[in-house]
Amino acid sequence: HQNEDLAMEAIAAVNAMPASELDTTLKTIAADEARSMKVRMASLSAVASHAGTLDDELLDQLIGLYRDSGSPTATARAAEIIGSSKLSSKQLLRAAPLLQHASPTDLRELLKVFQRRSDSELATAVLDSMETAEALMALTEIEFSEVVKRFPRETLDRANAILDRLKSHGQQRQLRLQRLRDQLTGGDAKRGH
């Protein structure tokens, strides 16, 4: 653990620099499978914060770690880095399929990157993934609306269909909660029910 703690401190120090000449070394650390996932993700985060935009190699590493790590912590960190990065249109197209199998928390993080811009091809890719996204119903209508409000007009019918599903799900959830609340009002705390 001492080496890992030292590596984490060194990465934090490099990350504090305005522009790092050590990004190549950080990329090497990130690709080193002998290193802990914590150190690898910290390296990727440091490189991403320096670059402002992710190069294709770095995005590939993040997507690979997201898909293959098996660690909820690593996938969450990769989703956070991808979601907060500036990606090109081509890179966004490569990231869109991640939405389909993302956990609710990861989905929220990943969707952030798609709020910034959208063309017809990208909107279609996002909608393709979101229509069958496993965690779709964990989102609120407003969260998804923030993404699709920049979508081109020709994709809005599909986007609105998803928004309608989210609205319906939200209404059903509210009804279930109201039924539970109604059942609670008949209880007696003194009698334990």
Contacts in CASP RR format, 6 or more apart in sequence:
PFRMAT RR
TARGET T0000
AUTHOR 0000-0000-0000
METHOD contacts of the structure
MODEL  1
HQNEDLAMEAIAAVNAMPASELDTTLKTIAADEARSMKVRMASLSAVASH
AGTLDDELLDQLIGLYRDSGSPTATARAAEIIGSSKLSSKQLLRAAPLLQ
HASPTDLRELLKVFQRRSDSELATAVLDSMETAEALMALTEIEFSEVVKR
FPRETLDRANAILDRLKSHGQQRQLRLQRLRDQLTGGDAKRGH
4 36 0 8 1.000
4 38 0 8 1.000
4 39 0 8 1.000
7 29 0 8 1.000
7 35 0 8 1.000
7 39 0 8 1.000
7 42 0 8 1.000
8 38 0 8 1.000
8 39 0 8 1.000
8 42 0 8 1.000
11 26 0 8 1.000
11 29 0 8 1.000
11 39 0 8 1.000
11 42 0 8 1.000
11 43 0 8 1.000
11 46 0 8 1.000
12 42 0 8 1.000
12 46 0 8 1.000
14 20 0 8 1.000
14 22 0 8 1.000
14 26 0 8 1.000
14 46 0 8 1.000
15 42 0 8 1.000
15 45 0 8 1.000
15 46 0 8 1.000
15 49 0 8 1.000
15 50 0 8 1.000
17 50 0 8 1.000
19 50 0 8 1.000
20 26 0 8 1.000
20 46 0 8 1.000
20 47 0 8 1.000
20 50 0 8 1.000
23 46 0 8 1.000
23 47 0 8 1.000
23 50 0 8 1.000
23 51 0 8 1.000
26 43 0 8 1.000
26 44 0 8 1.000
26 46 0 8 1.000
26 47 0 8 1.000
27 43 0 8 1.000
27 47 0 8 1.000
27 57 0 8 1.000
27 58 0 8 1.000
27 61 0 8 1.000
29 35 0 8 1.000
29 39 0 8 1.000
29 40 0 8 1.000
29 43 0 8 1.000
30 40 0 8 1.000
30 41 0 8 1.000
30 43 0 8 1.000
30 44 0 8 1.000
30 47 0 8 1.000
30 58 0 8 1.000
30 61 0 8 1.000
31 40 0 8 1.000
31 61 0 8 1.000
32 40 0 8 1.000
37 65 0 8 1.000
37 69 0 8 1.000
37 71 0 8 1.000
37 73 0 8 1.000
37 74 0 8 1.000
38 73 0 8 1.000
40 65 0 8 1.000
40 74 0 8 1.000
41 65 0 8 1.000
41 74 0 8 1.000
41 77 0 8 1.000
41 78 0 8 1.000
41 81 0 8 1.000
44 58 0 8 1.000
44 61 0 8 1.000
44 62 0 8 1.000
44 65 0 8 1.000
44 78 0 8 1.000
44 81 0 8 1.000
45 77 0 8 1.000
45 81 0 8 1.000
47 58 0 8 1.000
48 54 0 8 1.000
48 58 0 8 1.000
48 62 0 8 1.000
48 81 0 8 1.000
48 84 0 8 1.000
48 85 0 8 1.000
51 58 0 8 1.000
52 85 0 8 1.000
52 86 0 8 1.000
53 85 0 8 1.000
53 86 0 8 1.000
53 87 0 8 1.000
53 88 0 8 1.000
54 62 0 8 1.000
54 82 0 8 1.000
54 85 0 8 1.000
54 86 0 8 1.000
54 87 0 8 1.000
54 91 0 8 1.000
56 91 0 8 1.000
59 82 0 8 1.000
59 85 0 8 1.000
59 87 0 8 1.000
59 91 0 8 1.000
59 94 0 8 1.000
59 95 0 8 1.000
62 78 0 8 1.000
62 81 0 8 1.000
62 82 0 8 1.000
63 78 0 8 1.000
63 82 0 8 1.000
63 94 0 8 1.000
63 95 0 8 1.000
63 98 0 8 1.000
64 78 0 8 1.000
65 74 0 8 1.000
65 75 0 8 1.000
65 78 0 8 1.000
66 74 0 8 1.000
66 75 0 8 1.000
66 78 0 8 1.000
66 79 0 8 1.000
66 82 0 8 1.000
66 98 0 8 1.000
66 106 0 8 1.000
67 98 0 8 1.000
69 75 0 8 1.000
69 78 0 8 1.000
72 103 0 8 1.000
75 103 0 8 1.000
75 106 0 8 1.000
76 103 0 8 1.000
76 105 0 8 1.000
76 106 0 8 1.000
76 109 0 8 1.000
79 98 0 8 1.000
79 102 0 8 1.000
79 105 0 8 1.000
79 106 0 8 1.000
79 109 0 8 1.000
79 110 0 8 1.000
80 109 0 8 1.000
82 95 0 8 1.000
82 98 0 8 1.000
82 109 0 8 1.000
82 110 0 8 1.000
82 113 0 8 1.000
83 109 0 8 1.000
83 110 0 8 1.000
83 111 0 8 1.000
83 112 0 8 1.000
83 113 0 8 1.000
84 109 0 8 1.000
84 112 0 8 1.000
84 113 0 8 1.000
85 113 0 8 1.000
86 116 0 8 1.000
87 95 0 8 1.000
87 113 0 8 1.000
89 117 0 8 1.000
89 119 0 8 1.000
89 121 0 8 1.000
89 122 0 8 1.000
92 113 0 8 1.000
92 114 0 8 1.000
92 117 0 8 1.000
92 122 0 8 1.000
92 125 0 8 1.000
93 121 0 8 1.000
93 122 0 8 1.000
93 125 0 8 1.000
95 110 0 8 1.000
95 113 0 8 1.000
96 114 0 8 1.000
96 122 0 8 1.000
96 125 0 8 1.000
96 126 0 8 1.000
96 128 0 8 1.000
96 129 0 8 1.000
97 125 0 8 1.000
97 129 0 8 1.000
98 106 0 8 1.000
98 110 0 8 1.000
98 129 0 8 1.000
99 107 0 8 1.000
99 110 0 8 1.000
99 111 0 8 1.000
99 126 0 8 1.000
99 129 0 8 1.000
99 130 0 8 1.000
99 133 0 8 1.000
100 129 0 8 1.000
100 130 0 8 1.000
100 132 0 8 1.000
100 133 0 8 1.000
100 134 0 8 1.000
101 133 0 8 1.000
101 134 0 8 1.000
102 110 0 8 1.000
102 133 0 8 1.000
102 134 0 8 1.000
102 135 0 8 1.000
103 135 0 8 1.000
104 135 0 8 1.000
104 138 0 8 1.000
104 139 0 8 1.000
106 135 0 8 1.000
107 133 0 8 1.000
107 135 0 8 1.000
107 136 0 8 1.000
107 138 0 8 1.000
107 139 0 8 1.000
108 139 0 8 1.000
108 143 0 8 1.000
111 139 0 8 1.000
111 143 0 8 1.000
111 144 0 8 1.000
111 146 0 8 1.000
111 147 0 8 1.000
114 122 0 8 1.000
114 126 0 8 1.000
114 147 0 8 1.000
115 146 0 8 1.000
115 147 0 8 1.000
115 150 0 8 1.000
116 150 0 8 1.000
117 150 0 8 1.000
118 126 0 8 1.000
118 150 0 8 1.000
118 151 0 8 1.000
118 152 0 8 1.000
119 152 0 8 1.000
120 152 0 8 1.000
120 154 0 8 1.000
120 155 0 8 1.000
123 148 0 8 1.000
123 151 0 8 1.000
123 152 0 8 1.000
123 155 0 8 1.000
123 159 0 8 1.000
124 155 0 8 1.000
126 147 0 8 1.000
126 151 0 8 1.000
127 151 0 8 1.000
127 155 0 8 1.000
127 158 0 8 1.000
127 159 0 8 1.000
127 162 0 8 1.000
130 136 0 8 1.000
130 144 0 8 1.000
130 162 0 8 1.000
131 158 0 8 1.000
131 162 0 8 1.000
136 162 0 8 1.000
136 165 0 8 1.000
136 166 0 8 1.000
137 165 0 8 1.000
137 166 0 8 1.000
137 169 0 8 1.000
139 166 0 8 1.000
140 166 0 8 1.000
140 170 0 8 1.000
141 163 0 8 1.000
141 166 0 8 1.000
141 167 0 8 1.000
141 170 0 8 1.000
144 159 0 8 1.000
144 162 0 8 1.000
144 163 0 8 1.000
144 166 0 8 1.000
145 163 0 8 1.000
148 155 0 8 1.000
148 156 0 8 1.000
148 159 0 8 1.000
148 162 0 8 1.000
148 163 0 8 1.000
151 159 0 8 1.000
187 193 0 8 1.000
END
